Amino acid sequence: MIHVYGYLRATQSYELTYDGNDDRAHFHGYTDADYAGDVMTRRSTSGFVYMLCKGAISWSSQRQRTVATSSTESEYIASNHAGKEGVWLRSLLQSLQPFTSPSNPHRTLQATTLLADNQSAINITENPENHQRTKHFDVKWHWIREQVERQVFAIKYIPTDEMTADIMTKALARAKHETHRAAMGLTGSDVAP
């Protein structure tokens, strides 16, 4: 608890910043999971971060409700967790109408890019065929696959080193933590505790 207090005190000057000069909104998200990270229950942690104008607008870190039997399953579950928030954010953005134009006032958002670092989980979302190795996945986790088919989301690969949502799933080395914190648009200067 003392470490948390020290961190909060040292970073009290930090604030989220957004780039209002950005030509486009660049709405996209990152999704990640820490497979079996809880040493007591062996449950994984899902994390996501959604970005707009180079700043985080929504983020979450949540222990998964079931034990995943593989890293692919835990990442797939995390994609569902992120996708549900993404659908709500898309709806909000469309209601604010920043993506319409005078020539096409009914234009809707294109597929939202959701970046993930597990290629097996990405393949499952893109391939509607029954995968022999994933038959044990709970049916409710296939919701994200339907969203990809409907072109609500386009799940793309990103290397683990560039996975901003990593900050939501596990403790990181200071340099990596600072890199991901800055990528979320969280800026400021450390104050001595």
C-alpha positions, 0 to 999 in steps of 0.5 A: 500500500505504501508503494501505491501511495508513493506512486500517486504522490509522485505522479500527482502532476500528471494529466491526460492530454489530447491532440486537437490538431489531429486531422482525423480522430484516430479512434482505436483500441488496444486489448491484452491479457495476462495469462494465469497471472493470479497465482492463487486462482490462476485467472487471467487479467483482461485489459484494454485502452481506447484512444481518441486524438492521441489520448486515452478515453476509456481503459480497464483492468479486470480479472477474468471470471473464469480460468482460461486454459491457454493464452489464446483463450485468455486473449480472446476473452480480453478481446470480448471485454474490450469489444463490448466497451468499443461498441458503446464508445462507437455509439457515443461517438456516432451520437456526437457526430464528429465523423459525419460530413456535409456531403454524407450526413449519415456516414457511420464509423468504419470498422474500429481497429482493435490491436492485439498481440496474440495472433492465434486469438486474432485468427479465431476472430477472423475465421468462422470455421470451427477450430478443433483446438477451441471447441472448449471456449464458452459460446459467449466468447464468440461474440467478438467474432460476430463483430468482426464479421459485421465489420464493427471491429478489425482486429490487427496484430501489434508486437507485444513491446508496443502493446499499450494495454500491457500497462493494464494487465501486469506490473511492468519495468519502469521504462516500459511503464513510462513508455505505455503511460506516455502512449496513453497521453498521460503527461507530466513530471514526477515529483519526489515522494 
